[in-house]
Amino acid sequence: MVKEVIRLFVSCTNVTVTKDLLHAVECAHSEYAVFLENECKRELLEAEERKKREQSEETQRAKEKTKDVYMNS
């Protein structure tokens, strides 16, 4: 809604500030803050999953290496 009002008035300096416009700005800001928070949580979860996967792969390689040492002895 905010973008449409600015486009309607051609310039942001020509926009009449109303309660509805302020409310729309507040809502847009709140929604964006929630979006950023969710994005941050998603990135943290992905990083944690990646770390677990890497640790699992490292453990598997260590087991295989140990197994190879015993097999070659």
C-alpha positions in Angstrom: 0.0 0.0 0.0 2.8 2.4 0.8 4.5 2.0 -2.5 1.2 2.6 -4.3 0.5 5.8 -2.4 4.0 7.1 -3.3 3.5 6.2 -6.9 0.1 7.9 -6.9 1.6 11.1 -5.6 4.6 10.8 -7.9 7.0 11.8 -5.1 7.3 10.9 -1.5 7.5 14.6 -0.6 3.9 15.1 -2.0 2.3 12.3 0.0 -0.3 13.3 2.6 0.5 11.5 5.9 -2.6 10.0 7.2 -3.4 7.5 10.0 -4.1 4.8 7.5 -0.7 5.4 5.8 1.1 5.3 9.1 -0.7 2.1 10.1 0.3 0.6 6.8 3.9 1.6 7.3 3.9 0.1 10.8 2.4 -3.2 9.5 4.9 -3.4 6.7 7.7 -2.8 9.1 6.4 -5.5 11.5 6.0 -8.0 8.7 9.5 -7.3 7.4 10.9 -7.7 11.0 9.2 -11.1 11.3 10.5 -12.1 7.8 14.1 -11.2 8.8 13.8 -13.1 12.1 12.5 -16.2 10.3 15.2 -15.9 7.7 17.8 -15.8 10.5 16.4 -18.8 12.2 16.3 -20.7 9.0 20.0 -19.9 8.3 21.0 -21.0 11.8 19.1 -24.3 11.4 20.8 -24.9 8.0 24.2 -24.1 9.5 23.5 -26.5 12.4 22.4 -29.3 10.0 25.4 -28.7 7.8 27.7 -28.9 10.9 26.1 -32.1 12.0 26.4 -33.6 8.6 30.1 -32.7 8.3 30.8 -34.2 11.8 29.0 -37.4 10.8 31.0 -37.6 7.6 34.2 -37.0 9.5 33.4 -39.7 12.0 32.6 -42.1 9.1 35.9 -41.3 7.5 37.7 -41.9 10.7 36.0 -45.2 11.2 36.9 -46.3 7.7 40.5 -45.2 8.2 40.7 -47.2 11.4 39.2 -50.2 9.7 41.7 -50.0 6.9 44.6 -49.8 9.3 43.4 -53.0 11.1 42.8 -54.8 7.8 46.3 -53.9 6.5 48.0 -55.0 9.7 
